[in-house]
Amino acid sequence: MEPTKTDFKKTLDAYRAKHNEFRIVDVPPTQYLMLDGHGDPNSSSQFADALEVMYPMAYKLKFASRQQLGRDYVVMPLEGQWWSADMEAFTAARDKSRWDWTLMMMVPEWITEEMFDAARAAVAAGGAPASLDRVRLETLTEGRCVQTLHIGSYDDEAEILERLHYEFIPGAGLAMRGKHHEIYLSDARRVEPARLRTILRQPVE
C-alpha cells in the first residue's frame, strides 16, 4: 500500500497567511536544509549555485523517507532569510547587492543527520553541485512572529514591509528581532510576477 503523503503547507499553521492581513503566529522549532550566501539573487552566482543544491537534496531526502521509513511528504517550497547591516536595504533602498541570505527548505523532524549525509553522498555521485559541501541540516527556532501574504512581484514588497515594520509591529507593542523570512509559495519559473504568492515573516518580541 502506498504511504500517505503529507503536505505540511496544509497541516502546519506557520504556513498559513492571508493577503493584506498581519497575523501573530508562534512558530515551533522547524528543521531545514540551509545554505548561506550574499548578494543580489538575480545576479549572484552564489544564489544560482545554492538553487542547484537545494532541490536535489530535498528530493533525495523525500525518496529516502518514503523508501526507508514509509513516510511520504510533499517537498516544501523554497524559503529564505534575508538581512543586511542596514535594514533600510529591504524597504526604502532595496539594494539587493547588500543583502545577506540563507536559502532554506523545510524537511520533517524525522529526517536524521545520517539520512542527510547519505543524500549528500547520492547527490555528489551524480555530479556534485558547486555548493554541495556548504549545505547543512539545522533546526531553526523563531518563536513568536508576525506574517502576511504578499501577492505580486518580489520587487513590490517594500510598501507592505514598511507597514509591517513601522505600523503593525510597534502598534501591537512588539519589537522586531531576528531575520526577515520569506516563504515562496509560487514557483517564479512558472508564475507571472503579478501572481506570485509569498509569505513575509518577521520574528518579534
C-alpha positions as CSV (number, residue, x, y, z in Angstrom):
1,M,0.0,0.0,0.0
2,E,1.2,3.5,-0.9
3,P,2.2,5.6,2.2
4,T,0.0,8.6,2.9
5,K,1.7,11.8,1.5
6,T,1.7,14.7,4.0
7,D,1.6,18.2,2.7
8,F,2.9,20.4,5.5
9,K,1.8,23.6,3.8
10,K,-1.8,22.4,4.6
11,T,-1.1,20.9,8.1
12,L,1.2,23.4,9.7
13,D,-0.3,26.7,11.0
14,A,3.0,28.5,10.3
15,Y,2.4,28.1,6.5
16,R,-1.0,29.9,6.6
17,A,-1.3,33.6,5.8
18,K,-3.8,36.0,4.2
19,H,-3.3,38.9,1.8
20,N,-3.2,42.3,3.5
21,E,-3.7,40.7,6.9
22,F,-1.0,40.7,9.6
23,R,-1.1,37.8,11.9
24,I,0.8,36.9,15.1
25,V,1.9,33.2,15.0
26,D,4.0,31.1,17.3
27,V,6.4,29.1,15.0
28,P,7.7,25.9,16.6
29,P,11.3,24.7,16.1
30,T,11.5,23.6,12.5
31,Q,14.2,21.6,10.6
32,Y,15.5,22.9,7.4
33,L,18.1,22.4,4.7
34,M,20.2,25.6,4.8
35,L,22.8,27.3,2.7
36,D,24.2,30.8,3.2
37,G,25.2,33.4,0.7
38,H,25.5,37.1,-0.2
39,G,24.4,39.4,-2.9
40,D,21.6,40.1,-5.4
41,P,19.6,36.9,-6.0
42,N,19.0,38.0,-9.6
43,S,22.7,38.1,-10.5
44,S,24.7,36.3,-7.7
45,S,26.5,33.1,-8.8
46,Q,26.2,32.1,-5.1
47,F,22.4,32.2,-5.3
48,A,22.3,30.2,-8.6
49,D,24.7,27.6,-7.1
50,A,22.5,27.3,-4.0
51,L,19.4,26.6,-6.0
52,E,21.3,23.8,-7.8
53,V,21.9,22.1,-4.4
54,M,18.6,22.6,-2.5
55,Y,16.2,20.8,-4.8
56,P,18.3,17.7,-5.4
57,M,18.9,17.4,-1.7
58,A,15.2,17.9,-0.9
59,Y,14.1,15.2,-3.3
60,K,16.7,12.7,-2.2
61,L,15.5,13.1,1.4
62,K,11.9,12.7,0.3
63,F,12.6,9.5,-1.5
64,A,14.7,8.2,1.4
65,S,11.9,8.9,3.8
66,R,9.4,7.1,1.7
67,Q,11.6,4.1,0.9
68,Q,13.3,3.6,4.3
69,L,10.5,4.9,6.7
70,G,7.3,4.5,4.7
71,R,6.7,8.2,5.3
72,D,6.0,10.3,2.2
73,Y,5.6,14.0,2.0
74,V,5.3,16.9,-0.5
75,V,8.6,18.6,-1.0
76,M,8.3,22.0,0.7
77,P,8.7,25.4,-1.1
78,L,11.9,27.4,-1.1
79,E,12.3,29.8,1.8
80,G,14.9,32.5,2.6
81,Q,16.1,34.5,5.5
82,W,17.4,38.0,4.4
83,W,19.3,40.6,6.3
84,S,21.7,43.5,5.9
85,A,23.9,45.7,8.1
86,D,21.4,48.4,7.2
87,M,17.8,47.2,7.3
88,E,16.7,50.1,5.1
89,A,18.2,48.0,2.3
90,F,15.0,46.0,2.5
91,T,12.5,48.8,2.4
92,A,13.5,52.2,1.1
93,A,16.7,51.4,-0.8
94,R,16.0,47.7,-1.8
95,D,19.7,47.5,-2.6
96,K,20.0,43.8,-3.2
97,S,23.7,43.8,-3.7
98,R,24.0,44.5,0.1
99,W,21.8,41.6,1.2
100,D,22.9,38.5,3.0
101,W,20.7,35.4,2.8
102,T,20.2,31.9,3.9
103,L,18.2,29.7,1.5
104,M,16.1,27.1,3.2
105,M,13.8,24.2,2.6
106,M,11.8,22.6,5.4
107,V,12.2,18.9,6.0
108,P,10.3,16.8,8.6
109,E,11.7,16.3,12.1
110,W,12.2,12.6,11.4
111,I,14.9,13.3,8.8
112,T,18.2,12.4,10.6
113,E,21.8,13.5,10.1
114,E,22.5,10.0,8.8
115,M,19.8,10.4,6.1
116,F,21.2,13.9,5.3
117,D,24.8,12.6,4.8
118,A,23.5,9.7,2.6
119,A,21.5,12.2,0.5
120,R,24.5,14.4,0.0
121,A,26.7,11.5,-1.0
122,A,24.0,10.4,-3.5
123,V,23.8,13.9,-5.0
124,A,27.6,14.1,-5.2
125,A,27.7,10.8,-7.1
126,G,25.6,12.3,-9.8
127,G,28.0,15.2,-10.2
128,A,28.5,17.4,-7.2
129,P,27.0,21.0,-7.5
130,A,29.5,23.7,-6.6
131,S,27.9,24.5,-3.1
132,L,27.1,20.9,-2.1
133,D,29.7,20.9,0.8
134,R,28.1,24.1,2.2
135,V,24.5,22.8,2.6
136,R,23.6,21.8,6.2
137,L,20.7,20.4,8.2
138,E,19.7,22.7,11.0
139,T,16.7,23.4,13.3
140,L,15.6,27.0,13.4
141,T,13.6,28.3,16.4
142,E,11.8,31.5,15.5
143,G,9.1,31.6,18.2
144,R,6.6,34.5,18.0
145,C,6.4,36.1,14.6
146,V,4.2,38.4,12.5
147,Q,3.4,37.3,9.0
148,T,1.3,38.2,6.0
149,L,0.8,37.0,2.4
150,H,2.2,39.2,-0.3
151,I,0.8,38.8,-3.8
152,G,2.9,40.3,-6.6
153,S,6.4,40.8,-7.6
154,Y,9.2,40.4,-5.1
155,D,10.3,44.0,-6.0
156,D,6.9,45.3,-4.8
157,E,7.3,44.1,-1.2
158,A,8.6,47.5,0.1
159,E,5.2,49.0,0.9
160,I,3.9,46.1,2.9
161,L,7.2,45.6,4.7
162,E,7.1,49.3,5.8
163,R,3.6,48.8,7.2
164,L,4.7,45.6,8.9
165,H,7.9,47.1,10.4
166,Y,6.7,50.6,11.3
167,E,3.0,50.4,11.8
168,F,1.7,46.9,12.9
169,I,4.6,45.7,14.9
170,P,5.1,48.8,17.1
171,G,1.3,49.3,17.2
172,A,0.9,45.8,18.7
173,G,3.5,46.7,21.4
174,L,6.1,44.4,19.8
175,A,9.7,44.9,18.5
176,M,11.5,43.3,15.6
177,R,14.2,40.7,16.3
178,G,16.0,38.1,14.2
179,K,15.9,37.9,10.4
180,H,13.3,38.7,7.8
181,H,11.9,35.4,6.4
182,E,10.2,34.7,3.1
183,I,8.3,31.6,2.0
184,Y,7.9,31.3,-1.7
185,L,4.6,29.5,-2.3
186,S,4.8,30.1,-6.0
187,D,7.4,28.9,-8.5
188,A,8.8,32.0,-10.1
189,R,9.8,30.0,-13.1
190,R,6.1,29.2,-13.9
191,V,4.1,32.1,-12.4
192,E,4.0,35.6,-13.7
193,P,5.3,38.2,-11.2
194,A,1.9,39.8,-10.6
195,R,0.6,36.5,-9.3
196,L,3.5,35.3,-7.1
197,R,2.4,34.4,-3.6
198,T,5.0,34.9,-0.8
199,I,4.6,34.7,3.0
200,L,6.5,37.5,4.6
201,R,7.5,36.8,8.2
202,Q,9.2,38.8,10.9
203,P,10.2,37.4,14.3
204,V,9.2,39.7,17.2
205,E,9.4,40.1,20.9
